[in-house]
Every structure is written in structure tokens, then in C-alpha cells.
Amino acid sequence: MNSDPYAALGLTRSASDAEIKKAYRRIVKTSHPDLHPDDPDAEARFKAAAAAYDLLKDPEQRARFDRGEIDASGQERPEHHFYKQYAGAGGNPYQGQAGFDPRGFDFENAEDLSSFFDEYLRGRAGGAGPGFGGGFAGREFHARGADRHFRLEVPFMDAVLGATKRITLPDGNTLEVNIPRGIRDGQTLRLRGKGEPGFGKGEAGDALITIHVAEHPLFRREGDDIRITLPIGLDEAVLGGRVEVPTITGPVKMRIPKGVSSGKVLRMKGKGVMGRGGKRGDQLVELRIVLPPRIDPDLEQCMEKWRAAHGGDFDPRRGMKS
């Protein structure tokens, strides 16, 4: 992935939300793999733009990236922990301990406190080491490990039907993530004990995985309902008939009533997403009349005959006159 999502979209950090969306749509139109199946560069541009847009379209995620809290993949950047962050915390074992002198340790420039704790434990092992008074001896330090934050993009169908995914961590280890059926975009999964290891006898932190659901070329989710736009021919709109309709669980036959217009929405009960309580949503099918690419003489003659006989009785723009 491009380390700078703004560059992947051809923008600067001052770009507005509208400019980000416009740039992404432009790249989709010019570099989509379906339009350039033999162009690996186009596919790379499309993937980089899709990942960049997924990060920047979320105002909170964008703000965190701009502040340097997360990287371009949405993962947390390593934090620099300083002593002053802990000194006033409740339960701090160093606070108020006689004989403890923090001046011998470079807290401000330390990446973390591990070397400090190592020194402390070495001191405990041999009694009270340098810099540690008798009041500190015999005490143990335990702390829960930090949580790890990850971002996982899943295909639309995996989100609505459920799936198991494996993600690779920065250290090379892997995590198996169970994607529950019906999960929504932006939801966070918690994997207990899969975060940073604890200190001493402290328990490990958790892995927090924020789910981002990829768009689908046919289906759009509205709550637990699925919406789809279905093209139909002029003859099907006039005469009706049974047509095959894609659903998230496979194609299903649906009856088109006679005389439907573009924009008419038909409802297919129970063909949506399985929601809480085991109840499925519906599929909403919006019809769109599509004419053949070439109007042949038979169709033209039929329409001319119909217009001559009935054109004066029907005005599709009735009510729009000022």
C-alpha cells in the first residue's frame, strides 16, 4: 500500500471530503480491473486508491492518521511511553517510595519502561539494588498488556454470510478471526488475550479488530435489507413475466407484474441479511427499464401505431407543468 493515502488519490492533506470522494471515483472509472483485465498497473492503482479511500472517508480515522496515531493501513503506530505518563497514576509502586531516585534513568528518551523494570527486577533479586530503598523491596509489579488495534477489510458477502479470516501481524504471527454473520461496517471485534503480553503476572491485552466491509457491484445493504437494481426489457415491463434475480444466497425467480415503470420497487421477503434474533431482512428490487441498443423496424412500427392510437390519452409528465 502507498504509505501516503493522499498521494494514492493524487491529493494533498488539505483536500476536502468531497474532493477525496471525487478523486476515488475518478480512479475507479479509469483503473478498475474489470475495465483493464490485462493491466497490472491499473489494478495496483485501483487497490491503492480503494485502501486510501477506505481510510480517509472516515473522519475519525483520517484525523488519527493526520496526527500520526495510525499508519496508512489503519494499524496503530508504536507509542512512546514516558515515566511522566505513569508517575501520578493510582497504584504506581514507585510513587512516594523512600530511597527511590528516578534521576538515574532516562525516562524521556526511553522507547518504553522495559529496561527500567529489568533494572528494578535485578535489584529485587539481590535485595534492594542501587536507587531502591528498603520500602520497595519485596513488592512485585504486575500490569495488563496493551490492546492491539487492527483494521480488516472483508468482502461484502463474507460480512453478510459470515466467514473465517486469517490476518498476519507485524511480528509475523497470525490471528484467526471469525467474522460473524451480518456484521456491519465499522463494528469492532475483540479477541481476548491476543494483544500485547502482560508484565509479571499481568494478563495479556486484547486484539481489537475494526471491520470495514467492501462494496459489492450488485448489492447494497440498508440495515438488514438488501437493495438491488434490476434491469428489465421493454417487453417485460409491458407484458410482465418471471425473471431470475440475484440474491445473497443465490438466484431466485421473481414475477414482474404487467405495466411496471422504472423505479418500481418489489420486495422479496426473507432474502436479506440474517439479523439479531434470527430474523432475516428483505431484498428490495428496484426495476430499471432498458431499451435494446438498436431500435429495429418492428419495434418502431409498433410504437408508432400505439402512439397514433393512444398517445393523446397518456402523458407521463402530467402534473409537472408550471
C-alpha positions as CSV (number, residue, x, y, z in Angstrom):
1,M,0.0,0.0,0.0
2,N,1.1,3.5,-0.7
3,S,2.5,5.0,2.6
4,D,0.6,8.2,1.8
5,P,-3.1,7.6,1.1
6,Y,-3.4,11.2,-0.1
7,A,-0.8,10.6,-2.8
8,A,-2.6,7.4,-3.8
9,L,-5.6,9.6,-4.6
10,G,-3.5,12.4,-6.2
11,L,-4.4,14.8,-3.4
12,T,-2.8,16.8,-0.5
13,R,-3.7,16.7,3.1
14,S,-5.8,19.8,2.7
15,A,-8.3,18.0,0.4
16,S,-12.0,18.2,1.4
17,D,-14.2,15.2,1.9
18,A,-15.9,15.9,-1.4
19,E,-12.5,16.1,-3.2
20,I,-11.5,12.7,-1.7
21,K,-14.7,11.1,-2.9
22,K,-14.4,12.6,-6.4
23,A,-10.8,11.5,-6.7
24,Y,-11.6,8.0,-5.7
25,R,-14.5,7.7,-8.2
26,R,-12.3,9.0,-11.0
27,I,-9.7,6.3,-10.3
28,V,-12.4,3.6,-10.1
29,K,-13.6,4.7,-13.6
30,T,-10.2,4.8,-15.1
31,S,-8.4,1.9,-13.4
32,H,-10.9,-0.7,-12.3
33,P,-9.5,-4.2,-13.0
34,D,-12.7,-5.2,-14.9
35,L,-12.0,-2.4,-17.4
36,H,-8.3,-3.3,-17.7
37,P,-8.0,-7.0,-17.1
38,D,-4.5,-7.2,-18.6
39,D,-3.1,-4.1,-16.9
40,P,-1.4,-4.9,-13.6
41,D,-0.5,-1.2,-13.1
42,A,-4.2,-0.3,-13.3
43,E,-5.1,-2.9,-10.8
44,A,-2.4,-1.7,-8.4
45,R,-3.6,1.9,-8.8
46,F,-7.2,0.8,-8.1
47,K,-6.2,-1.2,-5.0
48,A,-4.1,1.6,-3.6
49,A,-6.9,4.1,-4.2
50,A,-9.5,1.8,-2.6
51,A,-7.4,1.3,0.5
52,A,-6.7,5.1,0.7
53,Y,-10.4,6.0,0.3
54,D,-11.4,3.4,2.9
55,L,-9.1,5.1,5.4
56,L,-9.8,8.8,4.6
57,K,-13.6,8.6,4.2
58,D,-13.9,8.0,7.9
59,P,-13.4,11.4,9.6
60,E,-12.1,9.8,12.8
61,Q,-9.7,7.5,11.0
62,R,-8.5,10.4,8.8
63,A,-7.8,12.6,11.9
64,R,-5.9,9.8,13.6
65,F,-3.7,9.3,10.5
66,D,-3.1,13.0,10.2
67,R,-2.0,13.0,13.9
68,G,0.4,10.1,13.3
69,E,-1.5,7.7,15.6
70,I,-2.1,5.1,12.9
71,D,-0.4,4.2,9.6
72,A,-1.8,4.0,6.1
73,S,-3.1,0.5,6.7
74,G,-5.1,1.7,9.8
75,Q,-2.8,0.0,12.3
76,E,-1.6,1.6,15.5
77,R,1.9,3.2,15.4
78,P,4.1,2.3,18.3
79,E,3.7,4.6,21.2
80,H,6.5,6.2,23.2
81,H,5.8,5.7,26.8
82,F,7.3,8.1,29.3
83,Y,7.6,8.0,33.0
84,K,5.6,11.2,33.5
85,Q,2.5,9.3,32.0
86,Y,2.7,6.9,34.9
87,A,4.1,8.9,37.8
88,G,0.7,10.2,39.0
89,A,-1.3,7.1,38.2
90,G,-3.1,5.3,41.0
91,G,-1.3,2.2,42.2
92,N,2.0,3.4,40.9
93,P,4.5,1.3,43.0
94,Y,7.2,4.0,42.7
95,Q,5.2,6.9,43.9
96,G,6.3,8.1,47.4
97,Q,8.8,5.3,47.9
98,A,11.6,6.3,50.2
99,G,15.1,6.0,48.6
100,F,13.8,5.8,45.0
101,D,15.6,8.3,42.7
102,P,14.3,8.4,39.1
103,R,17.1,10.8,38.1
104,G,19.4,7.9,37.2
105,F,17.1,6.7,34.4
106,D,16.5,8.5,31.1
107,F,12.7,8.3,31.0
108,E,12.2,11.0,28.4
109,N,14.2,9.2,25.7
110,A,13.3,5.6,26.6
111,E,11.2,3.7,24.0
112,D,9.3,2.0,26.8
113,L,9.8,1.2,30.5
114,S,11.1,-2.4,29.9
115,S,14.7,-1.5,30.7
116,F,13.6,0.3,33.8
117,F,11.6,-2.7,35.0
118,D,14.5,-5.0,34.2
119,E,16.7,-2.9,36.4
120,Y,14.1,-3.0,39.1
121,L,13.8,-6.7,39.0
122,R,17.5,-7.2,39.0
123,G,17.5,-5.0,42.1
124,R,14.8,-7.2,43.7
125,A,16.7,-10.4,43.0
126,G,19.7,-9.1,45.0
127,G,17.8,-7.2,47.7
128,A,17.3,-3.5,47.2
129,G,19.6,-2.6,44.3
130,P,21.0,0.9,43.6
131,G,18.4,3.5,43.7
132,F,15.8,1.4,45.5
133,G,15.1,1.8,49.2
134,G,14.1,-0.8,51.7
135,G,10.4,0.2,51.5
136,F,10.4,-1.0,47.9
137,A,11.9,-4.4,48.5
138,G,9.5,-7.4,48.3
139,R,7.0,-5.7,46.1
140,E,6.1,-7.1,42.7
141,F,4.9,-5.2,39.7
142,H,2.1,-6.7,37.5
143,A,0.4,-4.9,34.6
144,R,-2.1,-5.9,31.9
145,G,-0.7,-5.9,28.4
146,A,-1.7,-3.2,26.0
147,D,-4.5,-3.8,23.5
148,R,-3.6,-4.1,19.8
149,H,-5.7,-2.3,17.2
150,F,-6.2,-3.7,13.7
151,R,-8.2,-2.9,10.7
152,L,-9.6,-5.7,8.5
153,E,-11.4,-5.2,5.2
154,V,-13.7,-8.1,4.4
155,P,-15.7,-8.8,1.2
156,F,-19.4,-7.8,1.2
157,M,-20.6,-11.5,1.0
158,D,-18.3,-12.5,3.9
159,A,-19.8,-9.8,6.1
160,V,-23.5,-10.8,5.4
161,L,-23.0,-14.6,5.4
162,G,-20.1,-14.9,7.9
163,A,-16.6,-16.3,7.3
164,T,-13.2,-17.0,8.9
165,K,-10.3,-14.9,8.0
166,R,-6.6,-15.1,8.9
167,I,-4.6,-11.9,9.4
168,T,-0.8,-11.5,9.6
169,L,0.5,-9.4,12.5
170,P,3.5,-7.1,12.2
171,D,5.7,-9.6,14.0
172,G,4.8,-12.4,11.5
173,N,2.4,-14.2,13.7
174,T,-1.2,-14.8,12.5
175,L,-4.6,-14.5,14.1
176,E,-7.7,-16.4,13.0
177,V,-10.7,-14.0,13.0
178,N,-14.3,-15.3,13.0
179,I,-16.4,-12.9,11.0
180,P,-20.0,-13.3,12.5
181,R,-22.8,-13.4,10.0
182,G,-24.4,-10.0,9.5
183,I,-21.6,-7.8,10.8
184,R,-21.8,-4.2,9.9
185,D,-19.2,-1.8,8.5
186,G,-17.3,-0.1,11.4
187,Q,-18.0,-2.7,14.0
188,T,-15.1,-3.9,16.2
189,L,-14.3,-7.5,17.2
190,R,-12.5,-8.2,20.4
191,L,-10.2,-11.2,20.6
192,R,-9.4,-11.8,24.3
193,G,-5.7,-12.2,25.2
194,K,-4.4,-11.6,21.7
195,G,-2.9,-8.2,22.4
196,E,0.5,-7.4,24.0
197,P,1.7,-9.7,26.7
198,G,1.3,-8.6,30.3
199,F,4.2,-7.7,32.7
200,G,4.9,-10.0,35.5
201,K,1.7,-12.0,36.2
202,G,-0.5,-9.4,34.4
203,E,-2.8,-10.8,31.7
204,A,-2.3,-10.2,28.0
205,G,-4.2,-7.4,26.3
206,D,-6.8,-7.9,23.7
207,A,-6.8,-7.6,19.9
208,L,-9.4,-5.0,18.7
209,I,-10.3,-5.5,15.0
210,T,-12.3,-2.9,13.3
211,I,-14.2,-4.3,10.3
212,H,-14.6,-2.4,7.1
213,V,-17.0,-4.0,4.6
214,A,-16.1,-3.7,0.9
215,E,-18.7,-2.5,-1.6
216,H,-20.4,-5.0,-3.9
217,P,-21.1,-4.4,-7.6
218,L,-24.7,-5.6,-7.3
219,F,-25.9,-5.5,-3.6
220,R,-26.3,-2.5,-1.3
221,R,-27.1,-3.0,2.4
222,E,-29.8,-1.0,4.2
223,G,-30.0,-2.2,7.7
224,D,-30.8,-5.9,7.4
225,D,-32.4,-5.3,3.9
226,I,-30.5,-5.8,0.6
227,R,-31.2,-3.4,-2.3
228,I,-30.5,-4.3,-5.9
229,T,-31.2,-2.5,-9.2
230,L,-32.6,-5.0,-11.7
231,P,-32.6,-4.1,-15.5
232,I,-35.7,-5.4,-17.4
233,G,-36.6,-5.2,-21.1
234,L,-39.5,-3.2,-22.5
235,D,-41.5,-6.3,-23.3
236,E,-41.1,-7.5,-19.6
237,A,-42.2,-4.1,-18.4
238,V,-45.3,-4.2,-20.7
239,L,-46.2,-7.8,-20.5
240,G,-44.8,-8.9,-17.2
241,G,-43.2,-12.3,-16.7
242,R,-40.9,-14.3,-14.4
243,V,-37.2,-13.3,-14.3
244,E,-34.1,-14.5,-12.4
245,V,-32.9,-12.2,-9.7
246,P,-29.6,-12.4,-7.9
247,T,-29.8,-12.7,-4.1
248,I,-27.1,-13.1,-1.4
249,T,-27.9,-16.8,-1.2
250,G,-28.2,-17.4,-4.9
251,P,-30.5,-16.6,-7.9
252,V,-34.3,-16.7,-7.3
253,K,-37.2,-16.4,-9.8
254,M,-39.4,-13.4,-9.3
255,R,-42.6,-12.3,-11.0
256,I,-42.7,-9.0,-12.8
257,P,-46.3,-7.6,-12.9
258,K,-47.6,-6.1,-16.2
259,G,-47.2,-2.4,-16.8
260,V,-44.4,-1.6,-14.4
261,S,-42.3,1.6,-14.7
262,S,-38.7,2.3,-14.0
263,G,-38.2,3.0,-10.3
264,K,-40.8,0.5,-9.1
265,V,-39.6,-1.4,-6.1
266,L,-40.6,-5.0,-5.5
267,R,-40.0,-6.7,-2.1
268,M,-38.7,-10.3,-1.8
269,K,-39.5,-11.4,1.8
270,G,-36.7,-13.0,3.8
271,K,-34.0,-12.6,1.2
272,G,-31.9,-10.1,3.1
273,V,-29.3,-10.3,5.9
274,M,-29.8,-12.5,9.0
275,G,-30.3,-10.0,11.8
276,R,-30.3,-10.4,15.6
277,G,-32.8,-12.9,16.8
278,G,-32.5,-15.0,13.7
279,K,-34.9,-12.9,11.6
280,R,-33.9,-12.1,8.0
281,G,-34.4,-8.8,6.3
282,D,-35.9,-8.5,2.8
283,Q,-34.5,-7.9,-0.6
284,L,-35.7,-4.7,-2.3
285,V,-35.6,-4.9,-6.1
286,E,-35.7,-1.6,-7.9
287,L,-36.7,-2.1,-11.6
288,R,-35.0,-0.2,-14.4
289,I,-36.3,-0.5,-18.0
290,V,-33.6,-0.9,-20.5
291,L,-34.2,-0.5,-24.3
292,P,-32.3,-2.6,-26.8
293,P,-29.2,-1.0,-28.2
294,R,-30.8,-0.7,-31.6
295,I,-34.5,0.0,-32.3
296,D,-35.5,-2.4,-35.0
297,P,-38.3,-1.6,-37.6
298,D,-40.8,-3.9,-35.8
299,L,-40.5,-2.1,-32.5
300,E,-40.5,1.3,-34.2
301,Q,-43.6,0.4,-36.1
302,C,-45.4,-1.0,-33.0
303,M,-44.6,2.2,-31.1
304,E,-45.8,4.5,-33.9
305,K,-49.0,2.6,-34.1
306,W,-49.5,2.7,-30.4
307,R,-48.8,6.5,-30.3
308,A,-51.3,7.2,-33.0
309,A,-54.0,5.3,-31.2
310,H,-53.3,6.1,-27.5
311,G,-50.6,8.8,-27.4
312,G,-53.1,11.5,-26.6
313,D,-54.5,9.6,-23.6
314,F,-51.3,9.2,-21.7
315,D,-48.9,11.9,-20.6
316,P,-46.0,10.6,-18.4
317,R,-45.2,14.2,-17.3
318,R,-48.7,15.1,-16.2
319,G,-48.6,17.2,-13.1
320,M,-45.1,18.7,-13.9
321,K,-46.4,21.6,-15.8
322,S,-46.0,25.0,-14.1
